[in-house]
């Protein structure tokens, strides 16, 4: 057994006629024992960070991750080629000749020149998701574009998919395209006048599509087959500008609460667009919000 120096001195003083010194050493011995006891407790506490405690912390972290809502991915945050591929109805058409990323006051826009007809489609397939975007036509009163969801691998005009109309007279209508199956929804256009921004929100859950245009429900279609595929943006004859194109992949977060994903708000007093510049060119480009002439 270990005997400290203070204990040895205390034993030597036993029976001596020096009571004051004996009391003093007794007090010092008690103090030493107290300090050693505290150190032992600290060492025990350090060792008590046992696997059980580590596992509890890991479990808490995992629980927090499982409870997180899906993060909306900005599909325009990087180059077009990062998230998208192009199909064109004409051969040997460069992506940059039809689709361009431009910047307006530090916000990225996707510009479609309108010709030749075709579409951009995502590199990844989606089944359950929430897609939000804003769009406007620069001058065409019969502006035409759309969003294709559940798009299949055989690329053509137009592929197997469900089509959400952004066509100015029928914005918000939904119908199956080229052999796809599902109900349809035909609505009177919910689009703002040409030159103003419109919002679109598309929610897909188990082959059921719910579409909102400018904060109003355009329609609900069910029984979609196929119910998984690429998402595509149409180039259909009109110069069209897109922005704030974001997707939340719900299939990656099965416990996500879709109602917490907000419907984008349209700009109420949107006037003429400011001058924009192309990311791919040092020369400024101009998008007019009014018809020529």
Secondary structure, 3 states (H helix, E strand, C coil): CCCCHHHHHHHHCCCCCCHHHHHHHHHHHHHHHHHHHHHHHHHHHHHCCCHHHHHHHHHHHHHHHHHCCCCCEECCCCCHHHHEEEEECCCCCCHHHHEEEEEECCEEEEEECCCCCEEEEECCCECCEEEEEEEEECCCCCCCCEEEEEECCCCCCCCCEEEEECCHHHCCCEEEECCCECCCECCCCCCCCCCCCEEEEEEEECCEEEEEECCEEEEEECCCECCCEEEEEEECCCCEEEEEEEEEEHHHCCCCCHHHCCCCCCCCCCCCCCCEEECCCCCEECCCCCCCC
